[in-house]
C-alpha cells in the first residue's frame, strides 16, 4: 500500500534508481546560456563538446545539404558559430526529446500510437485556442498540450502491474474519472505526476501548472492563469464527440468564446492527424477514446518503426517551436523574412521562397526577402495590384484565405501571365502559396518554389507550413503596430515641440530685429573698414537666416513644405560654414575639420537656409560625439545616375564612438537620441524632413571606427 503521507515516494525512488526519464543536464545548461541577453557562442560550443553524441549531431547538421555550407566543418565551436545559438538549441531539444521518448517506447504493452495521437491533437487545439484568445505565446500552449498527459507514462513506469487495471477502467469513462481512480488507488494522479516530472526537468513552471490542473473542476480553473485554462479547454474539446453541446459552456466560462467557436477550433484537426498517421504509417484504432490501453496483437517490428517515425515528427515539432519563437523576436520585416527562410531550409529542405506583403492602402502585394536570399535583388520589383490580377493564384489565395498551388486543377481557369512570371522569378516548376493572417487581418502570402515531383511531399507538411506562415504574420502585424505607435509618439513629440517653438519664435523676433538695426549702425560707423564690413555682412546673413528659421518653427509639425529654392554655390557655402566652426572651437579642443570639395559642382538650385540647417545639425552631432578630440571629414561629390539624372552627395563623417546598434533603426525618428542632458531627439528628425522636402535622402554608414552620414540631393536643372 502506498503511503498517503508521501505520494511522490515511488517517483522519487525511480529518480534515485536512475529509472526516471530525464532531459540531459547539458540541455538545461544550454537553454540557460541561450537565454542570456548576450549569448557567448564559444561557451555554447565548449558545452556541446562535452556530449559526444550532441557534438556529432551539430557537425552532421552543419555539414548537411540542409545548411549548404561551402566547406566542411570539423571543429564544433566553428560549427556552433556558423549555425547560431537558436539552431543549436533547437537541435539539442529535438535530440533530447527523442532520447526521453525512446525510454518509454521499450515497453511493448503501451500503446504509444494512441498516446502521441491524443497528445498531438491537444497540442494543435491548445495552439488554436491560444491564437483565438490572443495569448502572447502560442508555442508555449502547444508544448503544454503536447506534454499534458506525460504523467500517465510516468505512472506506468512507477507502478508496474498496478496501473493497467486503472487504465482499463479509464477506457470506459472520461479521463477525469481516471484521475479519480489514480488518486484513490495510488494516492497520486497523472496530472500531479506529469507536473512533478516537468519540474524535475526544469521546464517553465507555468507549463507544470497547466498539466497539474487540467482535470480540476472548471470553477477552480476559471480563476487560473491563461495557459492553464487553454490546456484545460483543449483537453475537454479533444475528449468530446460533440464539442458544440459539451464544450461551448466551458469555453464561454473560461474565455467568453461565442457559441459554436469550439466546433470551429476542432475543424480539420482529425483530418490533419489522420493525414500525419497516413504519411507515417501509424494505425489510429477507432471506437475508443483512450490514449493508453493495451495494444492489439501486432508485429513488434512494425510498431517500433511507426513509433520511431512518430517520435521523429514530435522532434520536428519541438524544433519548429523554437524557430517560431524567433519570429516573434524579429524586430523588422527583413529579420522576419530571414527566420522564415531559415525555417524552411532547416525543417523542409526548401531554399526558394519569398513573402508577398499586403498593402491595405494601395490594395497591392509587394515582394520581400532577406538580404541572404538569392531573390533579394528582384523581390522589391515584384509589386502588383489585387484589382488587376483577380484571377491570379496569389490573389485567389489571399481572398479565399486558403493554401493553393500551381499544380492543382482549376476548372475554367488557366495559369495567368502573372503566375508564370512569379514561377519564372522563383526559377522552379511551380509554387505553393500559404496565406498569412493575424487576428483575421490579411498580412500577406508565403510563396514557396517547388518542382512537380517534390510538391506532394511538401503538401504533407501543410499544417506546420501554415503554422509558420501564421506565426510570421503575427510577427509582422506586431511590428506594424509598434511602428504605428512609434509614429504616433513621434507626432505627439513634434507637436509639443512645435507649440514651444512658436512661443520661442515670437520671443526671438523682437531682439533679433534690434540686433540687425544695431548691426547697420555699426556698419555705417566702420564704413571705411572693408574687412570688418565683410565680417558684419556674414553676421547679418546669419541673423537673417535665424529670422527665417524662427518663421519656419511655426510650421514644424505641419506637412506644409518649408523650402525656398535659390541658386547657391555649394562648395563655397560649406567652406564658409566649416571656417566658422573651426574658429568657434576652444583652445582645449583638438578637433580637425577636413573639407574635400568636388570642383565639378557649380551652382546648385536648392534651399540654402534649409541646407545650412541640415549641415549645422550634422556638424554639431559630430563635434559632440568627438568630445574634444578627433577628425571630422566633409566632402562633396557629383554623381550621374544610369537614367542620366545628376545627384550631389554630401558626406559628413567622424572617427568618434559611433551610434549604438539599438538606435540605428529608429535614428531618424523624433524622440530617438543617444545624448543625455534632456535632449529631445528632434534634430535628425527635422533634418530628415528638410532633406525629403528637397527630394533627397539621408543614410547612415559605419565603416570601421568611422560614422558617416550621406546626404543625397537631386540636381534640379536651372
Buried (B, 14 or more C-beta within 10 A) or exposed (E): EBEEEEBBBBBBEBBEEEEBBBBBEBBBBBBEBBEEEEBEBEBBBBBBBEBEEBBEBBBEBBBEEBBEBEEEBEEBBBBBBBBBBBBBBBBBBBBBBBBBBEBBBEEEEBBBBBBBBBBBBBBBBBBBBBBBBEBEBBBBBBBBBBBBBBBBBBBBBBBEEBBBEBBEEBBEEBBBEBBBBBBEBBBBBBBBBBBBBBBBBBBBEBBBBBBBBBBBEBEEBBEBEBBBBBBBBBBBBBBBEEBBEBBBEBBBBBBEBEEEBBBBBBEEBEEBBEBBBEEBEBBBEEEEBBBBBEBEEEEEEEBBEBBBBBBEBBBBBBBBBBBBBBBBEBEBBBBBBBBBBBBBBBBBBBBBBBBBBBEEEEEBBBBBBBEEBEBBEBBEEBBBEBEEBEBBBBBBBBEEEEBBBBBEEEEEEEBBEBBEEBBEBBEBBBBBBBBBBBEEEBBBBBBBBBEEEBBEEBBBBBBBBBBBBBBBBBBBBBBBEEBEEBEEEBEEBBEBBBEEBBEEBEEBBEEBEEEBEEBEEEBEEBEEEEEEEEEBEEBBBEBEBBBBBBEBBBBBBEEEBBBEBEEBBBBEBBBBBBEEBEEEBEEEBEBEBEBEBBEEBEEBBBBBBBBBBBBBBBBEBBBBBBEEEBBBBBBBBBEEEEEEEBBBBBBBBBBBEBBEEEBEEBBBBBBBBBEEEEEBBBBBBBBBBBBEBBEBBBEBEEEEEBBBBBBBBBBEEE
